């Protein structure tokens, strides 16, 4: 018979780890299931990325995070979350993808699958979904969007020296990729549906991008979209008409959205426009009893919830679960 946990946490990102720490503090039994590596969304960040948030705003479980500079880089942040996991002995199972969750009369059965195809069931009285959004990139929805040369994540520019690379998007990730690609010797085109990429980006990117655009080092198509992609070219719809340009690689960095398939499977309601799920603002319990939501997933596609906010969700969740289970156990 499988062990009956108090809680199964689905998702091993920063907010999932923070929820685990909060449950641990309450003396509750739990396990974290993660389909990739620990904090997999950060693994997919650019290799030399410096985060805009300061170190103290990325701490979890009141465990200090000291970085060399005020704002940590990717390597420091990954190391910090590894150390927290190790020192606190968080029970996390990596590379176990949850395929379905079955609601039983008094519990839940979580069906996971490891990288070898082994089926691994877990039993829990309650579920916390901390699945984030960064594993589900938004698609362009055009011909050629599925070609191998199209990527939705950017890590480094060295591989693209001398290549014709198109970056689609206008926010920090797209601007940062475009700058890094240029510095690594790529021929860069930036396509954005808006008027400019110089508003709302990190101050550290603003001066470089303004200068690169002014000098024509990066070709910029505002008010534009990619129409089609093939092996050697892309077509761009621009205010001047359709433009055909040479292309070797495309980085489509237009954002991410939660995978709501599991939410739908469990009966969790979501706003059709924003994909914000239904949950109680104080306890983070969804409209489905004993199923809680933690972290970025609570913000849908609004980009209003980040690690800085989501890391505190677990405190309220753990408080509610501990109180609820204590009442149940006192009656039994």
Secondary structure, 3 states (H helix, E strand, C coil): CCCEEEEEEECCCHHHHHHHHHHHHCCCCEEEEECCCCCHHHHCCCCCCECCCCHHHHCCCCCCCCCCCCCCEHHHHHHHHHHHHHHCCCCEEECEEEEEEEECCCCEEEEEEECCCCEEEEEEEEEEECCCCCCCECCCCCECCCCCCEECCCCCCHHHCCCEEEEECCCHHHHHHHHHHHHCCCEEEEECCCCCCCCCCCHHHHHHHHHHHHCCCEEEECCCEEEEECCCEEEEEECCEEEEEECCEEEECCCECCCCHHHHHHCCCECCCCCCECECCCCCEECCCCEEECHHHHHCCCCCCCHHHHCCHHHHHHHHHHHHHHHHHHHC
